[in-house]
Amino acid sequence: MAQPAQKQNRQPGRESEMLPKPDYEPLFPGVGRLKDKVALITGGDSGIGRAVAVAMAREGADIAFAYLEEHKDADESLAAVEREGVRCIKFAGDIGDEAFCRDIVARTVREFGRVDILVNNAAEQHETEDFSKIDVKQIERTFRTNIFAMFYLAKEAVKHMEPGSAIINTTSVTAYQGHKTLIDYASTKGAIAAFTYSLSQALAEQGIRVNAVAPGPIWTPLIPASFSPEHVAKHGSSVPMGRAGQPNEVAPSYVFLASRDSSYITGQVLHPNGGTVVHS
């Protein structure tokens, strides 16, 4: 199913401006798999981050989420989480800033007393047709948001995590296939996969599991904020299932990796990507 052609002129995009709106509501009732847990999620204002926040809330987790400056979207996410009967707080700021990352971990612990789940999800991407036109400023900015922030947040969060806690990182199908117009973005996503594999080994003895999710083409604000209207209209059409995925089709992967259902899984990547075969 194609989306209407559309374009947003700012990163990382606004869900409130999308047509149609992404589906983020969980498809099924919760069963308490994350009861009494606390999840800190980056990019929780929209897209996959919002869907993960609501899905984890439905399973009983209190939610803290960070976002850049999309205040309207963030308010909608907060309201959606609170409708699930749990507590929620939100933080506006730049996760590329190490001080901000330290602060949001500390504020989450002050408010909720703990951090059990860290979801490193926020990202940015900038399509560039000519590789030689990717400047140093863009490279540094993309790496700072997409991978540096994961180091900053994980370093702080593990100080407060008990055995049984989980870190879940969002990588991408582009880490495995590459992308000719998203070279810096795809490079960060490859780094995230390696970060996941390595950190899982470093934290195994502490009983902290580290896994990742590598979505394919998902209908999120990052799409109209990154590509031409013509590209947006065809987004997802090239995968075997012939369509873009919805955020609520990806969020269950994060819930699974955060819960005791995946207690013997660490250092792995799940691939909700519409049927593209990859080998991790």
SVG drawing of the C-alpha trace seen along z (x, -y; Angstrom):
<svg xmlns="http://www.w3.org/2000/svg" viewBox="-6 -23 41 42">
<polyline fill="none" stroke="black" stroke-width="0.4" points="0.0,0.0 1.5,-3.3 1.5,-6.5 0.5,-9.9 3.5,-11.9 4.6,-14.3 7.6,-16.1 8.8,-17.6 11.6,-20.1 13.1,-19.5 14.7,-16.6 13.7,-14.3 10.1,-15.0 6.7,-15.4 4.2,-12.6 1.4,-15.2 2.1,-16.3 2.0,-12.8 -0.7,-11.5 -1.8,-8.9 -0.7,-8.8 1.5,-5.8 -0.2,-3.0 1.4,-2.9 -1.3,-1.3 -0.5,2.2 -2.5,4.9 -3.2,7.0 -3.9,6.6 -0.9,6.7 -0.1,9.5 2.2,7.8 5.5,8.9 7.2,5.6 5.3,5.0 7.2,2.8 10.0,2.1 11.2,-1.3 12.1,-1.9 14.1,-4.9 13.5,-5.4 15.1,-7.8 13.0,-9.2 9.9,-8.4 7.9,-11.2 7.0,-9.5 7.5,-6.6 9.0,-3.4 9.9,-5.1 6.3,-6.0 5.1,-2.6 7.7,-1.0 6.8,-3.3 3.1,-2.5 3.7,1.2 6.0,1.4 3.5,-0.7 0.8,1.8 3.0,4.5 3.2,2.5 6.4,0.5 6.8,-3.1 8.2,-5.2 10.7,-8.0 11.5,-9.2 13.7,-11.7 13.1,-13.7 14.7,-16.7 12.1,-19.4 8.9,-17.9 6.8,-19.1 3.3,-18.4 4.3,-14.8 5.9,-14.3 2.7,-15.5 0.7,-13.0 3.1,-10.2 3.0,-11.1 -0.8,-11.0 -0.9,-7.7 1.5,-6.1 -0.5,-7.5 -3.7,-6.0 -2.1,-2.6 -2.3,-3.4 1.5,-3.9 3.7,-6.8 5.5,-8.8 8.0,-11.6 9.6,-13.3 12.8,-15.1 13.5,-17.6 17.1,-17.9 19.9,-16.7 21.2,-13.2 24.3,-14.0 25.3,-16.0 26.8,-13.8 25.8,-16.0 22.1,-15.7 22.4,-12.0 23.8,-11.9 21.1,-14.2 18.2,-12.2 19.4,-9.0 19.8,-10.7 16.4,-12.3 14.8,-9.0 16.4,-7.4 15.3,-10.3 11.7,-10.1 11.3,-6.3 14.1,-4.9 15.7,-2.7 16.3,-1.9 15.6,1.6 15.4,1.1 17.3,-1.3 16.0,-1.6 18.5,-3.5 16.3,-4.4 16.6,-8.0 18.4,-8.7 18.8,-11.1 19.6,-10.6 20.3,-12.9 20.0,-11.7 22.9,-12.7 22.9,-11.8 26.6,-12.6 28.9,-10.9 31.5,-13.6 29.0,-16.2 28.8,-14.6 30.6,-17.1 32.4,-16.6 29.7,-18.5 27.0,-16.1 29.1,-13.0 29.9,-14.2 26.3,-15.1 24.9,-11.8 27.5,-9.8 26.9,-11.9 23.1,-11.3 23.1,-7.7 26.0,-6.0 27.8,-8.4 24.6,-8.8 24.3,-5.0 27.7,-5.1 26.8,-8.0 23.5,-6.5 24.6,-3.0 27.6,-4.1 25.3,-5.9 22.4,-3.5 24.4,-0.4 25.4,-2.1 21.8,-1.7 20.9,1.6 20.4,4.9 20.8,8.4 17.9,9.1 18.0,5.6 18.1,5.1 19.6,2.7 18.0,2.6 19.5,0.7 17.9,-0.3 20.1,0.5 18.7,0.9 18.5,3.1 20.9,0.7 23.6,2.0 23.4,5.3 22.6,4.1 24.1,0.6 22.4,-2.4 23.9,-4.4 22.4,-7.7 22.6,-7.2 26.2,-6.3 26.9,-8.0 23.6,-6.8 24.2,-3.2 27.7,-3.4 26.3,-4.4 23.9,-1.5 26.7,0.9 28.5,-0.5 25.4,0.0 25.3,3.7 29.0,4.1 28.3,2.1 25.5,4.5 27.6,7.6 30.5,6.2 28.5,4.7 26.5,7.9 29.8,9.7 31.0,7.0 27.8,7.0 27.0,10.7 28.6,11.4 26.5,8.6 23.3,10.3 22.5,7.4 21.4,8.4 22.1,6.3 20.3,6.9 19.2,4.9 16.3,4.5 17.0,3.8 13.8,2.5 13.3,2.3 11.1,-0.4 8.8,-1.6 6.3,-4.4 7.7,-7.0 8.3,-10.8 11.9,-10.2 10.8,-9.1 9.0,-12.3 11.7,-14.3 14.5,-12.5 13.3,-11.8 11.6,-13.3 7.8,-13.1 8.2,-10.6 10.4,-8.3 8.0,-8.6 5.0,-7.5 6.9,-4.3 8.4,-3.7 8.4,0.0 7.3,1.2 10.5,3.0 10.5,5.5 8.9,8.9 5.8,8.0 5.4,5.0 4.6,2.3 6.0,0.2 5.7,1.6 3.9,-0.2 5.6,-1.1 3.2,1.3 4.5,4.1 8.1,3.4 7.4,2.6 6.7,6.2 10.3,7.1 11.5,4.6 9.0,5.8 10.2,9.4 13.8,8.4 13.1,6.4 11.1,9.2 12.0,12.5 10.7,14.2 14.1,13.5 16.1,14.4 18.6,16.6 19.1,14.1 21.9,11.6 24.1,10.2 21.4,10.8 19.5,8.7 15.9,9.1 14.9,8.2 11.3,6.9 11.8,5.8 9.0,7.1 10.8,10.2 14.3,9.0 16.7,11.8 19.8,10.7 22.6,12.5 23.9,11.0"/>
</svg>
